[in-house]
Amino acid sequence: RAFRASFAMLTSTTLIGGTLGFAMQMYINALRKLPVLRNPWQHLFWTGAGAGFANWNSEWEAKLRKEVDAMNAERQTTNARFMESIVKGDK
């Protein structure tokens, strides 16, 4: 079940990134007033680059989420010790 969710996230991330890369090349060609699908290899390149960037970004976000959770847990234990010291009256 976890594999299915992970695969769905990877697939959607790849498709969204690839779509954005493809659309970016179409937009570049439209701005330059060239035929929109001119040089298909550029569309292939930007589709791959967009998919790669989207996958890298999702992995980076997951890594950052783990780091933030670890920092929050550390801060929570530090705050709990501090509150205990206040209740006990230690200085």
Helices and strands as residue ranges (DSSP letters): H 2-31, H 40-88
